[in-house]
Amino acid sequence: MSHVSTAELVEQLEREDEHYAEVLSEDSVRAEVARFPNPAPKTPHREDELYFIISGSGTVHVGEETYSVEDGDVVYVERGREHDFVDIEEEITALVIFADTEESVIDRTS
């Protein structure tokens, strides 16, 4: 089990003027806290991604679709899809989960 304070990670990002901080990295899942706007080049990832918007607001492009986002929203991005946060009204801080795409149910025999 791991426990991490996202509030502490957000403070770390601000203090160190960084855009990403790793929350955890395991074989089946990775997570980080990220801030947008972010000047790093955007490239599609090999894993499915889930963005939980901790704070901020703006617009996200996922493939050909565009959505407004704000605190508490969740954005799902399939692996390989182009995506980026744009038209940011208030800096966006998000918990980003990179999920392994293997079957998630363990075969249980009674």
C-alpha positions in Angstrom: 0.0 0.0 0.0 1.1 3.5 -0.7 -0.2 6.8 0.7 0.7 10.2 -0.8 -0.7 13.6 0.0 -1.7 15.3 -3.3 -1.7 18.6 -1.4 2.0 18.1 -0.5 2.8 17.2 -4.1 1.0 20.3 -5.4 3.0 22.4 -3.0 6.2 20.7 -4.2 5.3 21.5 -7.8 4.8 25.2 -7.0 7.9 25.4 -4.7 10.2 23.8 -7.3 8.4 25.4 -10.3 7.9 22.0 -11.9 5.0 20.7 -14.1 5.0 17.0 -13.0 5.6 15.0 -9.8 5.4 11.3 -9.6 2.8 9.9 -7.2 3.6 6.2 -7.7 5.0 3.8 -10.3 4.1 0.1 -10.4 3.9 -2.5 -13.2 0.2 -2.1 -13.7 -0.4 1.6 -12.9 1.5 4.9 -12.8 0.3 8.2 -11.3 1.5 11.8 -11.2 0.3 15.2 -10.3 0.6 17.6 -13.3 0.1 21.4 -13.9 -1.1 23.0 -17.1 -0.2 25.0 -19.1 2.9 22.9 -19.7 5.5 23.9 -22.3 6.7 20.3 -22.8 5.9 18.8 -26.3 2.6 16.8 -26.2 2.7 13.2 -27.5 0.1 10.4 -27.2 0.9 7.8 -24.6 0.9 4.0 -24.8 -1.4 3.6 -21.8 -5.0 4.7 -21.3 -5.0 7.9 -19.2 -7.4 9.3 -16.6 -7.2 13.0 -15.6 -8.9 14.0 -12.3 -9.0 17.8 -12.3 -8.0 18.9 -8.7 -8.2 22.6 -9.5 -8.4 25.1 -12.3 -10.4 25.4 -15.5 -10.0 25.5 -19.2 -10.6 23.3 -22.3 -9.2 19.9 -23.2 -8.9 18.5 -26.7 -9.1 14.7 -27.0 -8.8 13.6 -30.6 -11.4 15.6 -32.5 -13.5 16.4 -29.4 -13.3 19.5 -27.1 -14.6 19.8 -23.5 -14.6 22.5 -20.9 -13.1 21.3 -17.6 -13.1 22.5 -14.0 -12.5 21.2 -10.5 -13.7 17.7 -10.0 -14.1 16.8 -13.6 -12.6 13.5 -15.0 -11.2 13.2 -18.5 -10.5 9.8 -20.1 -8.0 9.5 -22.9 -7.6 6.3 -24.8 -4.0 5.2 -25.5 -2.6 6.7 -28.7 -5.0 9.6 -28.8 -3.8 13.2 -29.3 -4.7 15.4 -26.3 -3.9 18.7 -24.6 -5.2 21.3 -22.3 -5.8 24.7 -24.0 -7.6 28.0 -23.4 -6.6 27.7 -19.7 -8.6 30.2 -17.7 -7.1 29.2 -14.3 -3.9 27.0 -14.0 -5.1 23.3 -14.1 -3.7 20.8 -11.5 -4.6 17.2 -12.2 -4.0 13.8 -10.9 -3.1 11.7 -13.9 -3.4 7.9 -13.9 -1.7 5.9 -16.6 -3.4 2.5 -16.6 -2.1 -0.8 -17.9 -4.6 -2.2 -20.5 -4.4 -5.8 -19.4 -7.5 -7.6 -18.0 -8.2 -6.2 -14.5 -10.2 -9.0 -13.0 -8.2 -11.7 -11.3 -9.6 -15.2 -12.0 -10.9 -16.4 -8.6 -11.8 -20.0 -8.1 -13.9 -21.0 -5.2 
